[in-house]
């Protein structure tokens, strides 16, 4: 049911503001999910493998726990290292000028807007950068292995799409870096 609601809201433009990112101002990609054990650590690992400054945190987690073993294994099969990942709680995250906060679900974006309204950050939703845009990238934590794979693949693809837009800032510092 939630997927239908998110889809309808997306179709009428409710989430458009999360696509208006000025990549010329982005200095660090910050991936955000609920527990910081599956989706956001993968986004961080994909970005790090491209040499991009990055980090991640969870909105409802404690700090210093390892990534989910399935996420570590999935990442390893794709060439991403999540072995040394330790969770970071929102309370332990320190925003920096130029951070792009990347949530995995609309509720993440909403929480980020509330929590960081005065911080020098921009906020987006990962799935909006996919070729087939979606505003909700499902949490794979309690899913079977097939669906876990599908969820992590969507996070990887969304991160690669964001990296493609982000890399253009290096080529040009013009108005074209604001994507809608």
LOLOTOR-428183 format. One record per atom (N, C-alpha, C, O): residue in three letters; x, y, z; atom name. Coordinates in steps of 0.02 Angstrom, whole numbers, plus 50000, padded with zeros to 5 digits. Layout:
N
<ALA,<X,Y,Z>,CA>,
...
This chain:
180
<UNK,<50040,49940,50000>,N>,
<UNK,<50000,50000,50000>,CA>,
<UNK,<50043,50064,50000>,C>,
<UNK,<50028,50111,49963>,O>,
<UNK,<50096,50065,50042>,N>,
<UNK,<50138,50125,50045>,CA>,
<UNK,<50170,50140,49978>,C>,
<UNK,<50178,50198,49960>,O>,
<UNK,<50189,50087,49942>,N>,
<UNK,<50220,50098,49877>,CA>,
<UNK,<50173,50136,49831>,C>,
<UNK,<50195,50180,49794>,O>,
<UNK,<50108,50119,49833>,N>,
<UNK,<50058,50153,49791>,CA>,
<UNK,<50052,50226,49810>,C>,
<UNK,<50048,50270,49767>,O>,
<UNK,<50051,50240,49874>,N>,
<UNK,<50046,50309,49898>,CA>,
<UNK,<50107,50349,49878>,C>,
<UNK,<50101,50404,49852>,O>,
<UNK,<50167,50320,49889>,N>,
<UNK,<50229,50354,49869>,CA>,
<UNK,<50231,50366,49794>,C>,
<UNK,<50252,50420,49771>,O>,
<UNK,<50209,50317,49756>,N>,
<UNK,<50208,50323,49683>,CA>,
<UNK,<50162,50380,49662>,C>,
<UNK,<50180,50422,49620>,O>,
<UNK,<50103,50382,49691>,N>,
<UNK,<50054,50435,49674>,CA>,
<UNK,<50082,50504,49692>,C>,
<UNK,<50077,50551,49653>,O>,
<UNK,<50110,50510,49751>,N>,
<UNK,<50140,50574,49772>,CA>,
<UNK,<50197,50595,49725>,C>,
<UNK,<50204,50653,49709>,O>,
<UNK,<50236,50546,49705>,N>,
<UNK,<50291,50560,49658>,CA>,
<UNK,<50263,50584,49591>,C>,
<UNK,<50290,50631,49562>,O>,
<UNK,<50211,50552,49567>,N>,
<UNK,<50181,50570,49503>,CA>,
<UNK,<50155,50641,49502>,C>,
<UNK,<50156,50674,49450>,O>,
<UNK,<50131,50666,49558>,N>,
<UNK,<50104,50734,49560>,CA>,
<UNK,<50158,50785,49580>,C>,
<UNK,<50142,50844,49589>,O>,
<UNK,<50220,50763,49585>,N>,
<UNK,<50276,50809,49597>,CA>,
<UNK,<50292,50824,49669>,C>,
<UNK,<50331,50871,49683>,O>,
<UNK,<50264,50787,49715>,N>,
<UNK,<50275,50800,49786>,CA>,
<UNK,<50349,50797,49806>,C>,
<UNK,<50370,50833,49851>,O>,
<UNK,<50387,50755,49773>,N>,
<UNK,<50457,50745,49792>,CA>,
<UNK,<50506,50782,49747>,C>,
<UNK,<50567,50771,49751>,O>,
<UNK,<50482,50826,49704>,N>,
<UNK,<50526,50861,49656>,CA>,
<UNK,<50581,50901,49691>,C>,
<UNK,<50636,50906,49664>,O>,
<UNK,<50568,50929,49748>,N>,
<UNK,<50619,50969,49782>,CA>,
<UNK,<50681,50928,49800>,C>,
<UNK,<50735,50955,49809>,O>,
<UNK,<50672,50862,49805>,N>,
<UNK,<50729,50820,49822>,CA>,
<UNK,<50773,50803,49762>,C>,
<UNK,<50823,50769,49768>,O>,
<UNK,<50753,50826,49703>,N>,
<UNK,<50794,50818,49642>,CA>,
<UNK,<50830,50883,49625>,C>,
<UNK,<50873,50883,49581>,O>,
<UNK,<50814,50937,49658>,N>,
<UNK,<50845,51002,49644>,CA>,
<UNK,<50909,51009,49685>,C>,
<UNK,<50911,51042,49737>,O>,
<UNK,<50960,50977,49661>,N>,
<UNK,<51024,50975,49696>,CA>,
<UNK,<51076,51015,49656>,C>,
<UNK,<51084,51005,49596>,O>,
<UNK,<51111,51059,49690>,N>,
<UNK,<51166,51096,49660>,CA>,
<UNK,<51230,51057,49674>,C>,
<UNK,<51260,51065,49727>,O>,
<UNK,<51249,51015,49627>,N>,
<UNK,<51307,50972,49637>,CA>,
<UNK,<51372,51012,49642>,C>,
<UNK,<51422,50986,49667>,O>,
<UNK,<51373,51073,49618>,N>,
<UNK,<51434,51113,49624>,CA>,
<UNK,<51448,51131,49697>,C>,
<UNK,<51504,51149,49715>,O>,
<UNK,<51398,51125,49740>,N>,
<UNK,<51406,51139,49811>,CA>,
<UNK,<51419,51075,49852>,C>,
<UNK,<51431,51080,49912>,O>,
<UNK,<51416,51017,49821>,N>,
<UNK,<51423,50954,49858>,CA>,
<UNK,<51497,50937,49868>,C>,
<UNK,<51536,50935,49820>,O>,
<UNK,<51515,50926,49931>,N>,
<UNK,<51584,50907,49947>,CA>,
<UNK,<51588,50836,49975>,C>,
<UNK,<51642,50806,49975>,O>,
<UNK,<51531,50810,50000>,N>,
<UNK,<51532,50743,50030>,CA>,
<UNK,<51462,50713,50021>,C>,
<UNK,<51412,50746,50030>,O>,
<UNK,<51461,50648,50004>,N>,
<UNK,<51399,50611,49999>,CA>,
<UNK,<51388,50574,50065>,C>,
<UNK,<51431,50538,50089>,O>,
<UNK,<51328,50584,50094>,N>,
<UNK,<51312,50555,50159>,CA>,
<UNK,<51250,50512,50151>,C>,
<UNK,<51195,50538,50139>,O>,
<UNK,<51257,50447,50157>,N>,
<UNK,<51203,50400,50147>,CA>,
<UNK,<51168,50386,50213>,C>,
<UNK,<51200,50377,50265>,O>,
<UNK,<51101,50385,50210>,N>,
<UNK,<51061,50380,50271>,CA>,
<UNK,<51007,50327,50263>,C>,
<UNK,<50972,50325,50213>,O>,
<UNK,<51001,50283,50313>,N>,
<UNK,<50945,50237,50316>,CA>,
<UNK,<50925,50229,50389>,C>,
<UNK,<50947,50268,50432>,O>,
<UNK,<50886,50179,50404>,N>,
<UNK,<50861,50172,50472>,CA>,
<UNK,<50915,50145,50519>,C>,
<UNK,<50929,50176,50571>,O>,
<UNK,<50945,50088,50503>,N>,
<UNK,<50991,50056,50549>,CA>,
<UNK,<51064,50062,50532>,C>,
<UNK,<51107,50043,50572>,O>,
<UNK,<51080,50087,50472>,N>,
<UNK,<51149,50095,50450>,CA>,
<UNK,<51187,50028,50448>,C>,
<UNK,<51246,50025,50465>,O>,
<UNK,<51150,49975,50428>,N>,
<UNK,<51183,49909,50423>,CA>,
<UNK,<51176,49877,50354>,C>,
<UNK,<51213,49830,50339>,O>,
<UNK,<51130,49900,50312>,N>,
<UNK,<51121,49870,50246>,CA>,
<UNK,<51127,49921,50189>,C>,
<UNK,<51174,49918,50150>,O>,
<UNK,<51079,49967,50185>,N>,
<UNK,<51076,50012,50128>,CA>,
<UNK,<51128,50068,50130>,C>,
<UNK,<51167,50076,50083>,O>,
<UNK,<51129,50106,50184>,N>,
<UNK,<51176,50163,50185>,CA>,
<UNK,<51250,50142,50186>,C>,
<UNK,<51290,50177,50155>,O>,
<UNK,<51269,50088,50219>,N>,
<UNK,<51339,50068,50214>,CA>,
<UNK,<51358,50047,50143>,C>,
<UNK,<51415,50057,50122>,O>,
<UNK,<51310,50017,50107>,N>,
<UNK,<51324,49999,50038>,CA>,
<UNK,<51334,50061,49996>,C>,
<UNK,<51381,50065,49957>,O>,
<UNK,<51289,50110,50002>,N>,
<UNK,<51297,50173,49965>,CA>,
<UNK,<51365,50204,49980>,C>,
<UNK,<51399,50228,49934>,O>,
<UNK,<51383,50205,50043>,N>,
<UNK,<51448,50233,50063>,CA>,
<UNK,<51505,50194,50030>,C>,
<UNK,<51553,50225,50005>,O>,
<UNK,<51502,50128,50030>,N>,
<UNK,<51555,50087,50001>,CA>,
<UNK,<51561,50097,49925>,C>,
<UNK,<51616,50100,49898>,O>,
<UNK,<51504,50102,49892>,N>,
<UNK,<51504,50114,49819>,CA>,
<UNK,<51537,50182,49805>,C>,
<UNK,<51579,50187,49761>,O>,
<UNK,<51517,50233,49842>,N>,
<UNK,<51547,50300,49832>,CA>,
<UNK,<51621,50299,49848>,C>,
<UNK,<51661,50328,49811>,O>,
<UNK,<51639,50267,49903>,N>,
<UNK,<51710,50264,49922>,CA>,
<UNK,<51752,50229,49868>,C>,
<UNK,<51809,50249,49855>,O>,
<UNK,<51724,50178,49836>,N>,
<UNK,<51761,50141,49784>,CA>,
<UNK,<51774,50185,49723>,C>,
<UNK,<51818,50170,49683>,O>,
<UNK,<51737,50240,49718>,N>,
<UNK,<51748,50288,49663>,CA>,
<UNK,<51793,50345,49685>,C>,
<UNK,<51804,50392,49647>,O>,
<UNK,<51818,50342,49746>,N>,
<UNK,<51864,50393,49770>,CA>,
<UNK,<51829,50456,49796>,C>,
<UNK,<51860,50508,49803>,O>,
<UNK,<51764,50451,49809>,N>,
<UNK,<51725,50508,49831>,CA>,
<UNK,<51725,50512,49907>,C>,
<UNK,<51723,50460,49941>,O>,
<UNK,<51727,50572,49933>,N>,
<UNK,<51722,50582,50006>,CA>,
<UNK,<51651,50564,50027>,C>,
<UNK,<51603,50590,49999>,O>,
<UNK,<51645,50521,50077>,N>,
<UNK,<51579,50494,50095>,CA>,
<UNK,<51577,50470,50167>,C>,
<UNK,<51629,50458,50198>,O>,
<UNK,<51517,50462,50192>,N>,
<UNK,<51505,50430,50257>,CA>,
<UNK,<51431,50409,50258>,C>,
<UNK,<51396,50419,50209>,O>,
<UNK,<51409,50379,50313>,N>,
<UNK,<51340,50359,50319>,CA>,
<UNK,<51320,50360,50393>,C>,
<UNK,<51363,50358,50437>,O>,
<UNK,<51254,50362,50404>,N>,
<UNK,<51229,50356,50472>,CA>,
<UNK,<51158,50329,50471>,C>,
<UNK,<51126,50327,50418>,O>,
<UNK,<51135,50308,50529>,N>,
<UNK,<51067,50282,50536>,CA>,
<UNK,<51024,50327,50580>,C>,
<UNK,<51048,50358,50627>,O>,
<UNK,<50961,50330,50562>,N>,
<UNK,<50914,50372,50599>,CA>,
<UNK,<50890,50339,50664>,C>,
<UNK,<50866,50373,50709>,O>,
<UNK,<50896,50273,50667>,N>,
<UNK,<50872,50237,50726>,CA>,
<UNK,<50919,50179,50740>,C>,
<UNK,<50901,50120,50731>,O>,
<UNK,<50978,50195,50761>,N>,
<UNK,<51029,50144,50775>,CA>,
<UNK,<51075,50168,50829>,C>,
<UNK,<51075,50227,50847>,O>,
<UNK,<51114,50124,50854>,N>,
<UNK,<51168,50143,50900>,CA>,
<UNK,<51232,50142,50859>,C>,
<UNK,<51235,50113,50805>,O>,
<UNK,<51282,50173,50884>,N>,
<UNK,<51346,50176,50849>,CA>,
<UNK,<51390,50115,50864>,C>,
<UNK,<51384,50085,50917>,O>,
<UNK,<51434,50099,50817>,N>,
<UNK,<51487,50050,50825>,CA>,
<UNK,<51467,49977,50817>,C>,
<UNK,<51502,49933,50841>,O>,
<UNK,<51411,49963,50783>,N>,
<UNK,<51394,49894,50766>,CA>,
<UNK,<51416,49881,50694>,C>,
<UNK,<51419,49927,50654>,O>,
<UNK,<51432,49818,50678>,N>,
<UNK,<51453,49803,50609>,CA>,
<UNK,<51394,49803,50560>,C>,
<UNK,<51336,49802,50581>,O>,
<UNK,<51410,49805,50497>,N>,
<UNK,<51359,49799,50445>,CA>,
<UNK,<51329,49729,50448>,C>,
<UNK,<51360,49682,50473>,O>,
<UNK,<51269,49723,50421>,N>,
<UNK,<51236,49658,50417>,CA>,
<UNK,<51281,49610,50378>,C>,
<UNK,<51308,49629,50326>,O>,
<UNK,<51291,49548,50401>,N>,
<UNK,<51335,49501,50366>,CA>,
<UNK,<51315,49489,50293>,C>,
<UNK,<51358,49479,50251>,O>,
<UNK,<51250,49490,50279>,N>,
<UNK,<51229,49481,50210>,CA>,
<UNK,<51249,49541,50167>,C>,
<UNK,<51267,49533,50109>,O>,
<UNK,<51247,49601,50196>,N>,
<UNK,<51268,49661,50159>,CA>,
<UNK,<51344,49658,50146>,C>,
<UNK,<51367,49676,50092>,O>,
<UNK,<51381,49636,50195>,N>,
<UNK,<51454,49629,50187>,CA>,
<UNK,<51468,49579,50130>,C>,
<UNK,<51509,49593,50087>,O>,
<UNK,<51435,49522,50132>,N>,
<UNK,<51445,49471,50081>,CA>,
<UNK,<51422,49495,50012>,C>,
<UNK,<51457,49485,49962>,O>,
<UNK,<51365,49528,50009>,N>,
<UNK,<51339,49554,49945>,CA>,
<UNK,<51388,49605,49916>,C>,
<UNK,<51405,49603,49857>,O>,
<UNK,<51411,49650,49958>,N>,
<UNK,<51459,49700,49935>,CA>,
<UNK,<51523,49669,49909>,C>,
<UNK,<51550,49690,49858>,O>,
<UNK,<51547,49619,49943>,N>,
<UNK,<51609,49585,49923>,CA>,
<UNK,<51603,49555,49853>,C>,
<UNK,<51650,49556,49814>,O>,
<UNK,<51544,49527,49838>,N>,
<UNK,<51535,49497,49771>,CA>,
<UNK,<51536,49550,49716>,C>,
<UNK,<51548,49534,49658>,O>,
<UNK,<51525,49614,49734>,N>,
<UNK,<51523,49669,49686>,CA>,
<UNK,<51587,49712,49690>,C>,
<UNK,<51594,49761,49654>,O>,
<UNK,<51632,49693,49735>,N>,
<UNK,<51695,49730,49740>,CA>,
<UNK,<51693,49788,49789>,C>,
<UNK,<51736,49833,49786>,O>,
<UNK,<51644,49788,49835>,N>,
<UNK,<51639,49842,49885>,CA>,
<UNK,<51655,49814,49953>,C>,
<UNK,<51631,49760,49972>,O>,
<UNK,<51696,49850,49990>,N>,
<UNK,<51718,49826,50056>,CA>,
<UNK,<51676,49856,50112>,C>,
<UNK,<51680,49916,50125>,O>,
<UNK,<51637,49815,50144>,N>,
<UNK,<51598,49837,50202>,CA>,
<UNK,<51622,49804,50266>,C>,
<UNK,<51591,49812,50319>,O>,
<UNK,<51679,49768,50263>,N>,
<UNK,<51704,49731,50322>,CA>,
<UNK,<51718,49776,50381>,C>,
<UNK,<51706,49757,50438>,O>,
<UNK,<51745,49836,50369>,N>,
<UNK,<51764,49879,50424>,CA>,
<UNK,<51709,49929,50444>,C>,
<UNK,<51719,49971,50488>,O>,
<UNK,<51651,49925,50411>,N>,
<UNK,<51598,49972,50426>,CA>,
<UNK,<51573,49963,50498>,C>,
<UNK,<51561,49907,50521>,O>,
<UNK,<51564,50019,50532>,N>,
<UNK,<51533,50020,50597>,CA>,
<UNK,<51477,50072,50595>,C>,
<UNK,<51486,50127,50568>,O>,
<UNK,<51420,50055,50623>,N>,
<UNK,<51363,50100,50620>,CA>,
<UNK,<51378,50167,50654>,C>,
<UNK,<51418,50171,50701>,O>,
<UNK,<51344,50218,50629>,N>,
<UNK,<51347,50284,50659>,CA>,
<UNK,<51276,50307,50670>,C>,
<UNK,<51234,50304,50625>,O>,
<UNK,<51262,50330,50729>,N>,
<UNK,<51196,50356,50747>,CA>,
<UNK,<51190,50428,50724>,C>,
<UNK,<51240,50463,50717>,O>,
<UNK,<51130,50450,50712>,N>,
<UNK,<51117,50519,50693>,CA>,
<UNK,<51147,50568,50745>,C>,
<UNK,<51170,50622,50727>,O>,
<UNK,<51147,50548,50807>,N>,
<UNK,<51175,50591,50860>,CA>,
<UNK,<51250,50599,50853>,C>,
<UNK,<51278,50649,50877>,O>,
<UNK,<51284,50551,50821>,N>,
<UNK,<51356,50554,50814>,CA>,
<UNK,<51378,50583,50747>,C>,
<UNK,<51438,50594,50735>,O>,
<UNK,<51331,50596,50703>,N>,
<UNK,<51346,50627,50638>,CA>,
<UNK,<51353,50702,50647>,C>,
<UNK,<51311,50734,50679>,O>,
<UNK,<51406,50730,50618>,N>,
<UNK,<51418,50802,50621>,CA>,
<UNK,<51414,50829,50549>,C>,
<UNK,<51457,50814,50508>,O>,
<UNK,<51362,50869,50535>,N>,
<UNK,<51355,50895,50467>,CA>,
<UNK,<51412,50943,50449>,C>,
<UNK,<51437,50980,50492>,O>,
<UNK,<51431,50941,50386>,N>,
<UNK,<51483,50986,50360>,CA>,
<UNK,<51455,51025,50302>,C>,
<UNK,<51409,51002,50267>,O>,
<UNK,<51482,51083,50291>,N>,
<UNK,<51465,51124,50233>,CA>,
<UNK,<51475,51081,50171>,C>,
<UNK,<51528,51052,50161>,O>,
<UNK,<51425,51076,50128>,N>,
<UNK,<51431,51038,50066>,CA>,
<UNK,<51408,50966,50070>,C>,
<UNK,<51416,50929,50022>,O>,
<UNK,<51380,50945,50126>,N>,
<UNK,<51354,50876,50131>,CA>,
<UNK,<51291,50870,50090>,C>,
<UNK,<51247,50913,50091>,O>,
<UNK,<51286,50814,50054>,N>,
<UNK,<51224,50794,50020>,CA>,
<UNK,<51198,50734,50058>,C>,
<UNK,<51227,50680,50054>,O>,
<UNK,<51144,50743,50096>,N>,
<UNK,<51114,50688,50134>,CA>,
<UNK,<51068,50649,50088>,C>,
<UNK,<51024,50678,50056>,O>,
<UNK,<51078,50584,50083>,N>,
<UNK,<51043,50541,50036>,CA>,
<UNK,<51003,50489,50074>,C>,
<UNK,<51031,50439,50098>,O>,
<UNK,<50938,50500,50081>,N>,
<UNK,<50894,50453,50115>,CA>,
<UNK,<50871,50399,50067>,C>,
<UNK,<50875,50406,50006>,O>,
<UNK,<50846,50344,50095>,N>,
<UNK,<50822,50288,50055>,CA>,
<UNK,<50747,50286,50049>,C>,
<UNK,<50720,50249,50008>,O>,
<UNK,<50712,50324,50091>,N>,
<UNK,<50639,50323,50093>,CA>,
<UNK,<50614,50394,50105>,C>,
<UNK,<50651,50436,50131>,O>,
<UNK,<50551,50409,50087>,N>,
<UNK,<50523,50475,50101>,CA>,
<UNK,<50526,50494,50175>,C>,
<UNK,<50538,50552,50192>,O>,
<UNK,<50514,50445,50219>,N>,
<UNK,<50516,50462,50290>,CA>,
<UNK,<50586,50482,50313>,C>,
<UNK,<50593,50522,50359>,O>,
<UNK,<50637,50456,50280>,N>,
<UNK,<50705,50477,50296>,CA>,
<UNK,<50714,50551,50277>,C>,
<UNK,<50741,50590,50316>,O>,
<UNK,<50692,50568,50217>,N>,
<UNK,<50698,50638,50194>,CA>,
<UNK,<50661,50685,50241>,C>,
<UNK,<50686,50739,50257>,O>,
<UNK,<50602,50664,50263>,N>,
<UNK,<50563,50706,50309>,CA>,
<UNK,<50601,50716,50375>,C>,
<UNK,<50604,50772,50400>,O>,
<UNK,<50628,50662,50402>,N>,
<UNK,<50666,50667,50464>,CA>,
<UNK,<50729,50710,50455>,C>,
<UNK,<50746,50749,50499>,O>,
<UNK,<50761,50703,50398>,N>,
<UNK,<50821,50743,50385>,CA>,
<UNK,<50804,50817,50379>,C>,
<UNK,<50841,50860,50405>,O>,
<UNK,<50749,50833,50346>,N>,
<UNK,<50727,50903,50341>,CA>,
<UNK,<50714,50932,50411>,C>,
<UNK,<50734,50989,50424>,O>,
<UNK,<50682,50894,50454>,N>,
<UNK,<50667,50919,50521>,CA>,
<UNK,<50731,50927,50563>,C>,
<UNK,<50739,50977,50598>,O>,
<UNK,<50774,50878,50558>,N>,
<UNK,<50834,50877,50601>,CA>,
<UNK,<50888,50925,50578>,C>,
<UNK,<50925,50952,50619>,O>,
<UNK,<50894,50936,50513>,N>,
<UNK,<50949,50976,50486>,CA>,
<UNK,<50926,51038,50449>,C>,
<UNK,<50959,51060,50401>,O>,
<UNK,<50870,51067,50470>,N>,
<UNK,<50843,51125,50436>,CA>,
<UNK,<50890,51185,50436>,C>,
<UNK,<50888,51226,50390>,O>,
<UNK,<50932,51191,50487>,N>,
<UNK,<50979,51247,50491>,CA>,
<UNK,<51051,51228,50472>,C>,
<UNK,<51096,51270,50476>,O>,
<UNK,<51061,51167,50450>,N>,
<UNK,<51129,51144,50433>,CA>,
<UNK,<51145,51161,50359>,C>,
<UNK,<51099,51168,50319>,O>,
<UNK,<51208,51169,50343>,N>,
<UNK,<51228,51186,50274>,CA>,
<UNK,<51230,51125,50228>,C>,
<UNK,<51281,51110,50198>,O>,
<UNK,<51173,51090,50223>,N>,
<UNK,<51169,51028,50185>,CA>,
<UNK,<51113,51031,50134>,C>,
<UNK,<51069,51074,50138>,O>,
<UNK,<51115,50986,50086>,N>,
<UNK,<51060,50974,50040>,CA>,
<UNK,<51035,50904,50053>,C>,
<UNK,<51072,50862,50080>,O>,
<UNK,<50972,50890,50035>,N>,
<UNK,<50942,50826,50049>,CA>,
<UNK,<50909,50798,49986>,C>,
<UNK,<50875,50834,49950>,O>,
<UNK,<50920,50734,49975>,N>,
<UNK,<50889,50700,49918>,CA>,
<UNK,<50866,50630,49939>,C>,
<UNK,<50879,50608,49995>,O>,
<UNK,<50833,50597,49893>,N>,
<UNK,<50811,50528,49903>,CA>,
<UNK,<50844,50486,49849>,C>,
<UNK,<50838,50501,49790>,O>,
<UNK,<50880,50434,49869>,N>,
<UNK,<50922,50394,49824>,CA>,
<UNK,<50885,50371,49761>,C>,
<UNK,<50911,50379,49706>,O>,
<UNK,<50826,50342,49770>,N>,
<UNK,<50790,50312,49714>,CA>,
<UNK,<50768,50361,49660>,C>,
<UNK,<50751,50341,49605>,O>,
<UNK,<50767,50425,49676>,N>,
<UNK,<50748,50476,49626>,CA>,
<UNK,<50799,50482,49570>,C>,
<UNK,<50784,50513,49518>,O>,
<UNK,<50858,50455,49580>,N>,
<UNK,<50911,50460,49530>,CA>,
<UNK,<50915,50399,49485>,C>,
<UNK,<50954,50398,49437>,O>,
<UNK,<50874,50349,49498>,N>,
<UNK,<50871,50290,49455>,CA>,
<UNK,<50839,50307,49388>,C>,
<UNK,<50800,50355,49384>,O>,
<UNK,<50854,50269,49336>,N>,
<UNK,<50821,50281,49271>,CA>,
<UNK,<50746,50276,49278>,C>,
<UNK,<50709,50318,49251>,O>,
<UNK,<50722,50226,49314>,N>,
<UNK,<50651,50221,49331>,CA>,
<UNK,<50646,50247,49402>,C>,
<UNK,<50656,50209,49450>,O>,
<UNK,<50629,50310,49408>,N>,
<UNK,<50629,50342,49474>,CA>,
<UNK,<50580,50309,49522>,C>,
<UNK,<50525,50289,49505>,O>,
<UNK,<50604,50304,49584>,N>,
<UNK,<50562,50279,49638>,CA>,
<UNK,<50583,50316,49701>,C>,
<UNK,<50641,50334,49709>,O>,
<UNK,<50536,50327,49746>,N>,
<UNK,<50552,50364,49806>,CA>,
<UNK,<50564,50320,49867>,C>,
<UNK,<50581,50344,49921>,O>,
<UNK,<50554,50256,49858>,N>,
<UNK,<50560,50210,49914>,CA>,
<UNK,<50605,50151,49895>,C>,
<UNK,<50587,50111,49852>,O>,
<UNK,<50664,50147,49926>,N>,
<UNK,<50708,50089,49918>,CA>,
<UNK,<50700,50047,49981>,C>,
<UNK,<50723,50067,50035>,O>,
<UNK,<50669,49990,49974>,N>,
<UNK,<50650,49947,50030>,CA>,
<UNK,<50710,49926,50073>,C>,
<UNK,<50765,49914,50047>,O>,
<UNK,<50699,49922,50137>,N>,
<UNK,<50749,49897,50184>,CA>,
<UNK,<50752,49821,50178>,C>,
<UNK,<50702,49787,50190>,O>,
<UNK,<50810,49794,50158>,N>,
<UNK,<50814,49722,50147>,CA>,
<UNK,<50825,49680,50210>,C>,
<UNK,<50828,49619,50206>,O>,
<UNK,<50831,49712,50267>,N>,
<UNK,<50852,49677,50328>,CA>,
<UNK,<50813,49613,50342>,C>,
<UNK,<50844,49561,50354>,O>,
<UNK,<50748,49614,50341>,N>,
<UNK,<50708,49555,50357>,CA>,
<UNK,<50680,49520,50296>,C>,
<UNK,<50625,49492,50299>,O>,
<UNK,<50717,49520,50242>,N>,
<UNK,<50692,49490,50180>,CA>,
<UNK,<50730,49427,50163>,C>,
<UNK,<50783,49413,50191>,O>,
<UNK,<50703,49388,50115>,N>,
<UNK,<50738,49329,50092>,CA>,
<UNK,<50797,49349,50048>,C>,
<UNK,<50804,49408,50031>,O>,
<UNK,<50839,49303,50031>,N>,
<UNK,<50901,49318,49995>,CA>,
<UNK,<50889,49349,49926>,C>,
<UNK,<50926,49392,49904>,O>,
<UNK,<50837,49326,49891>,N>,
<UNK,<50822,49354,49825>,CA>,
<UNK,<50802,49428,49830>,C>,
<UNK,<50825,49469,49791>,O>,
<UNK,<50759,49443,49878>,N>,
<UNK,<50737,49513,49885>,CA>,
<UNK,<50793,49556,49913>,C>,
<UNK,<50798,49615,49896>,O>,
<UNK,<50833,49527,49957>,N>,
<UNK,<50892,49563,49983>,CA>,
<UNK,<50936,49585,49926>,C>,
<UNK,<50958,49643,49923>,O>,
<UNK,<50949,49539,49880>,N>,
<UNK,<50990,49554,49821>,CA>,
<UNK,<50959,49610,49780>,C>,
<UNK,<50995,49656,49758>,O>,
<UNK,<50895,49607,49768>,N>,
<UNK,<50860,49659,49730>,CA>,
<UNK,<50865,49727,49763>,C>,
<UNK,<50879,49777,49730>,O>,
<UNK,<50855,49729,49828>,N>,
<UNK,<50859,49792,49865>,CA>,
<UNK,<50929,49823,49862>,C>,
<UNK,<50936,49882,49849>,O>,
<UNK,<50979,49782,49874>,N>,
<UNK,<51048,49807,49873>,CA>,
<UNK,<51068,49829,49802>,C>,
<UNK,<51105,49878,49795>,O>,
<UNK,<51044,49795,49752>,N>,
<UNK,<51058,49814,49683>,CA>,
<UNK,<51029,49883,49668>,C>,
<UNK,<51061,49923,49634>,O>,
<UNK,<50969,49897,49693>,N>,
<UNK,<50939,49964,49683>,CA>,
<UNK,<50980,50018,49717>,C>,
<UNK,<50989,50072,49690>,O>,
<UNK,<51006,50004,49777>,N>,
<UNK,<51048,50052,49812>,CA>,
<UNK,<51112,50064,49772>,C>,
<UNK,<51133,50121,49764>,O>,
<UNK,<51142,50010,49747>,N>,
<UNK,<51202,50017,49706>,CA>,
<UNK,<51189,50059,49644>,C>,
<UNK,<51227,50106,49630>,O>,
<UNK,<51135,50045,49608>,N>,
<UNK,<51119,50082,49547>,CA>,
<UNK,<51104,50155,49562>,C>,
<UNK,<51125,50199,49524>,O>,
<UNK,<51067,50168,49615>,N>,
<UNK,<51052,50237,49634>,CA>,
<UNK,<51116,50275,49651>,C>,
<UNK,<51125,50333,49631>,O>,
<UNK,<51161,50242,49688>,N>,
<UNK,<51224,50274,49706>,CA>,
<UNK,<51266,50289,49643>,C>,
<UNK,<51295,50343,49637>,O>,
<UNK,<51269,50241,49598>,N>,
<UNK,<51307,50252,49536>,CA>,
<UNK,<51278,50310,49495>,C>,
<UNK,<51315,50348,49465>,O>,
<UNK,<51211,50316,49495>,N>,
<UNK,<51179,50371,49459>,CA>,
<UNK,<51196,50439,49492>,C>,
<UNK,<51208,50488,49457>,O>,
<UNK,<51196,50440,49558>,N>,
<UNK,<51214,50501,49594>,CA>,
<UNK,<51287,50518,49580>,C>,
<UNK,<51304,50576,49569>,O>,
<UNK,<51330,50468,49581>,N>,
<UNK,<51401,50479,49567>,CA>,
<UNK,<51411,50508,49497>,C>,
<UNK,<51455,50549,49486>,O>,
<UNK,<51371,50486,49449>,N>,
<UNK,<51376,50512,49381>,CA>,
<UNK,<51360,50586,49380>,C>,
<UNK,<51395,50625,49347>,O>,
<UNK,<51308,50607,49414>,N>,
<UNK,<51290,50679,49418>,CA>,
<UNK,<51344,50717,49457>,C>,
<UNK,<51362,50772,49438>,O>,
<UNK,<51368,50688,49511>,N>,
<UNK,<51418,50720,49553>,CA>,
<UNK,<51483,50730,49515>,C>,
<UNK,<51516,50781,49523>,O>,
<UNK,<51502,50681,49475>,N>,
<UNK,<51566,50686,49439>,CA>,
<UNK,<51565,50742,49388>,C>,
<UNK,<51618,50767,49369>,O>,
<UNK,<51506,50762,49365>,N>,
<UNK,<51502,50817,49317>,CA>,
<UNK,<51522,50883,49348>,C>,
<UNK,<51540,50930,49311>,O>,
<UNK,<51520,50889,49414>,N>,
<UNK,<51540,50952,49446>,CA>,
<UNK,<51614,50964,49437>,C>,
<UNK,<51637,51021,49436>,O>,
<UNK,<51652,50911,49429>,N>,
<UNK,<51723,50917,49419>,CA>,
<UNK,<51738,50945,49349>,C>,
<UNK,<51784,50983,49340>,O>,
<UNK,<51697,50925,49301>,N>,
<UNK,<51706,50946,49232>,CA>,
<UNK,<51685,51019,49222>,C>,
<UNK,<51718,51056,49186>,O>,
<UNK,<51631,51038,49254>,N>,
<UNK,<51604,51105,49244>,CA>,
<UNK,<51577,51133,49309>,C>,
<UNK,<51547,51096,49348>,O>,
<UNK,<51585,51196,49319>,N>,
<UNK,<51558,51228,49379>,CA>,
<UNK,<51502,51275,49360>,C>,
<UNK,<51492,51326,49393>,O>,
<UNK,<51466,51259,49307>,N>,
<UNK,<51415,51304,49281>,CA>,
<UNK,<51347,51289,49312>,C>,
<UNK,<51340,51245,49354>,O>,
<UNK,<51297,51327,49290>,N>,
<UNK,<51228,51321,49312>,CA>,
<UNK,<51201,51252,49295>,C>,
<UNK,<51152,51230,49326>,O>,
<UNK,<51231,51217,49247>,N>,
<UNK,<51207,51151,49227>,CA>,
<UNK,<51213,51099,49283>,C>,
<UNK,<51186,51044,49276>,O>,
<UNK,<51249,51116,49337>,N>,
<UNK,<51257,51068,49391>,CA>,
<UNK,<51197,51065,49437>,C>,
<UNK,<51195,51024,49483>,O>,
<UNK,<51147,51106,49425>,N>,
<UNK,<51085,51101,49464>,CA>,
<UNK,<51038,51057,49424>,C>,
<UNK,<51014,51076,49371>,O>,
<UNK,<51025,50998,49451>,N>,
<UNK,<50983,50949,49416>,CA>,
<UNK,<50913,50950,49444>,C>,
<UNK,<50903,50954,49505>,O>,
<UNK,<50866,50945,49400>,N>,
<UNK,<50796,50944,49421>,CA>,
<UNK,<50762,50883,49394>,C>,
<UNK,<50703,50871,49406>,O>,
